[in-house]
Amino acid sequence: MSTSRPRLLAHFSVLLSADVVVRALAFGTALVTTRVLGPAGLGGVAVALALLSYAGVLGDGGLTTLAQLRLVRGGGRDDSLVATTVAAQVGLALVLALVLSGLVWLLPFTGTVRTLTLIGLPLLVAQALNVFFVVQADERMTALAGLRVLTQLATTAITLAGFAAGWRSFVVVSALWSGLLLGDVAALAYLHAAGRLSFARPDRSVARSLLGGSSPYLAAMVLTQVLTNADLITLGLSRPARDAGAYTASYRIAASLQMAVEVLVTAVFPELVRRCADAPEAAAALVNRLVRLSTRPGFALSALIIVLAGPITQLLYGSAYATAGGLLAVLILYVPLGYYNSILAQTLVAAGRQVAHLKVIAVTAIVVVALLVLLVPRHGAGAAAVILLVGEGVSIAGLTVAVRGRVGGLMLPTLLAQLPFLLLPLGVMELADHAWRRPWSVTLPAGLVAIAVCESGARRRFVAELRGLPARAGAREASAP
């Protein structure tokens, strides 16, 4: 049964509101962290967190995604499924914590990276205990929004308190798992109080079924992490810590903006699962709408930041991060391209085409890792930034073909139709900057005017698209750019 129009719109609104709060808190925390630690200190923290992220994905085992799909398709509560999923993930997390603690001593990482990685090992258990996926599958989006805000508030408060106490690098890592553990406890308590989760015994037959069916999801998640963090790992192994710090400072801005697409995906994922199963044409229409809603502001924002990257990084981070501006001007294109890829990847997951998704990620990972190993040791962070965009381009080609084969819609024209929101503002701002050299008083207003001109000439206005998000659109809408 499909989610109603008012309910889907309400889901989107509450998640968007929460996301604004979470992003503001996270960005403020990251800004303070970047200034306090400096490029070298930030580089050590970033490499340690990248290592932990690999172990975290292996600890998840693909079980969270598979369990959520089964909860949505089953249409109701399944305490045994949830208990078995969490128990299996905790077991995997403990094993991987032991493996990672030995691995960091075998590879040529610095002593700081090794120490920070060991301090961060409880993050693996905190991730395993997380049951936010149950709240999402049950479409309790208001509660999900509140839990996300609570988790980020706790993480921010612990980080700032640690800085005030003079703990510096160590508190950045420990605050992540401390805040997440608080969110875990709150989520479990909420689901139990709402009568949506009882503490059941794990079931071996359910565990075998989950582990047997989760391998494509696990492989896709691991390869996604390779694409996400191989750049930092390569920098950490082959370049000075300052390079990794400057790269992380610029990447954080792009990544925080790129993750905004999660609001759309989270709000509509259960509905997308149902449409892919029952009405592929309606699913294609919804995916095209999501692409327009995400990539249009993504391209517009990229145009503004490409021209203003230098002043932005100087304003946020100070003179110690002088090289971050040029990196940000490249990395910001990761935002709209990543929006498109995220939506199409989730469409394949919703449609049960995880193997197709896995093939695309595998090809992309091979290309990206090969280029990183060949180019980053010699050319540094700039090469890593360009290679990240190459990987997004490979994913665009593969995901477009895979989604068309499943739901019958071609989404690439929808993406290309949004390019004027990048090209026109970028051209206007470059001319204004060249003529007046006043990035804030002249260049920025010129870019905003150019964006408004693009919006006024668009076939489908952004606000109308947003209001029509939950509509049961037909095939004609799916084909329109």
N, C-alpha and C positions, 0 to 999 in steps of 0.2 A: 504494500500500500504506500503510495507516494505521500511525501510530506506536503502539507498545504502551503499555499502562497504566503499567508500571514505568518505562519510559523517559521518558514525558511527565512523570511525577511527579518523576523525577530532574532533568529539565530545569528544572522550576519551582523545585525546591529550591536548585539551584546558582545559578540566576540571582537568586533572592531573596536568598541569602546575599551574593552579590557586590553586589547593589543596595544592601543595607544599608550595606556598607562605602563604596561610591561616594557614596551620599547623605550619609553622615556626613562624609566628607572634603569633599565639595562644599559642604555647609552650613557646616562649620567655616571653610572658605576664604572663603565669602561673608560670614560673620559678621565675620571679621577685616577683610575688604575694606570692608565697610559702616562699621565703626567708624573705620578708618584714613582713609578718603577723606572722610567726612562727606556730608551730603545733596547739596551742590553738586558735589563731585568725583564722587560715585557717579552723579549724573544725567548728567554728560558721558560717562562710561564706558558707561552703559546705552544712550544714544542711539547711540553709535558701534557698539556690538555689534548693535543692532537694524538699522542700515544694512548691516553685514556679513552679517547673517543673510539679508537679501533677496538679496544677491549670491550667497551660498552656495547658496540654493535654485535660483536660475537656473543656477548652475554645475553643480549635480546634474542638472538637465535632466529629472528624472523617470526617469533611466536606471537608478539603483540599484534602485528598486522593480521596474521591468520586468525587469531582469536577474535579480533574485532570484526573481521568479515563474517565469521561464523555467528557472532552475536547478532549482527544486523540481519543476516539472512534467516536466522532462526526466529527473529521477531520477538525475542523475549530474554528473560534472565536465565543464566546457566552458571550456578555457583561452582559446580565441579570444574567446568571449563576454566573459569577465572582462577580458582585455587591451584589447579594443575599448571596453568601458564606461569603464575607467579613463583610457584615452588621450583619449576624447571629453570626459570631464569635466575633464581637465587643460587641454585646449585652451579649453574654455568658461571655466574659471577665470581663465586669463591674460587673455582678452579682457575679462571682467567687471571684473578688477582695474584695467585701464586706464580703463574707463568710470566706475567708482565713484570713482577718484582725481580725475577731472574733475568729476564730479557734485557732490561735497561742496563744491567751490569756487563752484559756481553757485547753490546753495541757501543761505538765510540761517542757516547753522549757526554756532556759536561757533568760535573758533580752536582750542579744546581738542578739540572734537568732530572737527574736520577732521584734526588731528594724530593723534589716537587711531585714526581710521579708516584712515589711511595706514599706521600701524604694524601694524594688524591685517590688512592685505591678504594676507600669507602664509597666513592661515587658509583662504582659498579654495582654495589649492593643497593644503593638508593635508587638507581635506575631500575633494577630488577623488581623492587617493591612497588613501583609506580603503577597505579590502576586508573590513570586518567583516560586510558583507552576505553574502559568500561563506561565512564561517564559520557564520552563522546558517542559510543555505540548506542547508548540509551537516549541520545539526543537531549541531554540535560545541559544545554549550552550555557545557561546562566551560571550553573554550578561550576562548569568547566572554566568559564571566564574568571570566576572568583578564586578558584584554586590556582590558576596561573598567576593572578595578581599576588596572592598570598605567598606563593613560592618565591617570586621575584622580590617582593618586599623583604622577606627574610634574608635572601641572598645579599641584597643591597645593604641591609642594616648590619649584617655580620661583617661584610667587607669593610664598610666605613668604620665600624667600631675597631676592627683589627688594625686598620691604618692609624687610627688615633692612638692605639696602644703601641704602635711601632713595629708591627709584625710583618708588614710589607708583603713580599711574594707569597709566603706560606698561607696567609689568610685568603688570598684570591682563590686558591685551589680548594681549601677546606670549606670556604663559604658556599661553594657550589653544591657539595654533597650535604652540607648542613641544611641549607634552604630547601633542597629537594626532599630530604627526609621529612621535614616539617610538612611539606605539601603531600607526601605519601600518607602520613598519619591522618591529615585532614580529609583526604579523599576516601580512605577506608572508613573513617568515622561517618562521613556524609552518606556513603552508599549503604552502610549498615543501618543508620538511623532512618533513611528513606525507605527501608525495606527492599532495597534492590540488590543486596549482597549479604549472604550469610557465610560464616566461616566454615567451609566444607573441607573434607579430606581430599587431598589430591588423588586422582584416579589413574592407575597405570595404563589402562586401555586408552584413556583420553590422552595421556602423555605420549604413548606410542603413535597415536593418530596425529597429534600436533607435530611431533618431531619428524614423522614421515612426510608430512605435507609442507613443512616450513622451509625446506632446503632452497627452493627458488627465491623466497623472500629474504632468507639469510644471505644468500649469494649476492642478491641485488643490493642489500644494505651494506655489505662489506665493500663491494665495488664502488658504491656511492661514497663511502668514507674514504676510499682510495682517492677518488676524484676531489673530495673536499679537503683532505689534509696531506696528500702526498707532497704538495708544494712546500708546506711548512717543514715536514720531515726532511725533505731534500735540502732545504735551506739550513736546517738545524745540523745536519750531518756534514755539509760541505762549505758553509759560509759562516762568517762571524755572527755572533748573536745580535749585533746591531742591525744587520740586514734583515733577519727574521723579525726584529722589533718594528722596523719601519714598514715592512710588508704587512705585518699584523695590524698596525695602526690604520693603514689605508683599507685593508681588507675588512676590518670591523665595520667601517661605515657602509661599504657595499653589502656585506653579509646581513647587517641589521635591517637594511632596506629590502634586500632580496627576500628575507624571511617573512615579510609582510603578507606575501601571497598565502601563507598558511591560514590566514583568517578566512579567505574564500574557500580554500580546500576543506578546512575543518567544518565549516558551516554546511557545505553541500555534499560532503563525501557519502553519508548514508543515502541521500537521495540519488546520487550518481550511481551507487551500487545497484539500486533498484531499477533505475532507467537503463543501465547497461544490460540488465537481465531481461527486462520486459519490453523496452521500447528504444532500440538503438538510435533511431532518428531523433527522438527527444533527447537522448544523451549527447548526440553530436551538437544539437542546438545549444544545450547547456554549456558544453565545453567551448564552443565558439564564443559564447557570451563571456565566459570567464577569461578567455584569452584577450578579448577586447578590453574588459574591465581592468585587467592587470597590466598588460603591456603598454597601453596608451599612457597612463601616468608614469610607468617605468621609463619609457623613452623620453618623455618630457623632463622628468627629473634628471635623467642622465645628461641631457643637453645642458641643463643649468650647471651641474656639478663638473662636467668636463672643462668648461671655461673657468669656473671659479675654484677648481681643485686646490691650487696653490694657496689662495687666501683662506680657504676653509681649513686646511690642515694647519696652517700657521696659527689661525685663530683658536682652534681646538687644542692643539698639542704643543704649540710653541716652537721655537727655533731648533730644538734638538731633533725634530722630525722633518727637517728641510726636504729630504728626498721623498717623503710620503706623498706630496702633491702630485708628482708625475705618475706615481703608481696608482693613485686614486683615479686619475683621469682615464686610465686604461681599465681598471677593475670595475668602475661604475657601470660599464656596459654589461657586466655580469648580471645586473639587476633585471632588466627587461627580458634578456635571453633566458635567465634562470626562471623567471615567472612562467614563460611559455613551457619550458621543459618540465617544471614541477607539475603543472596542470596536466600535461599529457602523460607524464609518468603515473600520476594518481589515477588517471582515466584507465590506464592499462591494468593497474592493481584492482580497481573497482570492477573491471570487466573480467577478472580472473585470468588475464593474459600476462601473468608474471614472468613466464619464460621469455616472451617477446621483449618485455622490459629488461630482463636480465641480459639478453643478447646485445641490446643497444648499449647498456652500461659497460659490458665487457669490452666491446670494440672501443668505446670512448676511453676506458681506463688504460687499455694497451697503448693507444696513441698518446695519451697525456703522460703516462709514466715514462715511456720511452723518450719523449721530448724533454721531460724534466731531468732525467738522468744525463742526457746528452748536453743540455744547454745551461742548466742552472749552475753547476759548479764553476763554469767559466763566466757566465754573463749575469748571474745573480738574480735579484728580486724582480728586475724588469722583465727578464725572460719568463719567470714564473707567472707574472701577470698576463702576459700575452698568451702563454700556453693555456691558462685557465679559459680564456675566451675561445681558443681553438677547440678545446674540449666541449664547450657549450655549442659550438657550431656543428660538431660531429653528432652530438645528441639531438639537435634540432632535426637533422636529416633523418636519423634513425627512428625517432619517436613519431615524427610526422607520418612516415610510411606505416609504422606498426599500428597507430591509432586508426588510420584510414582503413586498414584491413579489418579492424574489429568493429568500429561503429559506423563506418561508411562515409565519414566526413573528412574533408581536407582542410586542416587548420592553418597551413602555412600562408595562404592568401590573407587570412585574417591578421596574422602577425605582420606581414609586409604592408598591409593597409595602414598600420599605425606608424610607419617609418617617418612620415612628414612631421610627427611630433618630436622626432629627434633632429632631423636634418634642417628644417626651417629655423627653429630656435637656435640651433648651433651656429648656422651661418650668420644669422642676424647678430648674435652675441659676439661672434668673432670679429665682425665688422665694427661693432660698437666699441669693443675692447681695443681694437687697433687704432680707432680714431680718437678715443677720449681717455683711455687708460684709467677708467674709473669703474672698477668691477661692481661696486655695490650701488652707487648712485645712478649709473647710466646703463651698464651692461645687464644687470639683473632685471630692471624694469623692461628693457628691450626684449629680453628672453621671455618674460611673462606675457608681453603683448603678442609675441609671435605664437606662443602656445594658445592664447585665446583665439587668434585668427584661425589656427588649425582646428580648434574645437568648433568654431562657428561654421566651418566648411565641411565638417565630418557628416557622413550619411547617417550615422547613429550617434546621438549625443550621449555623453557619459552619464548624466543624471538619469536619462531615460533608460539606459542600459541597467543601471543600478536598481531602479524601481522595478524593472521587468525581470530581475534575476530569477525569481522562483517560477516564472511563467512556464507552462508546458508548451514550449515552442515546437514548431513543426519543422519539416525538412527544408522548407524554403529559407527559414531563418538560419539554419545550419550552414547553408552554402553562401550566405551573404557576408562580405568582409566588413 
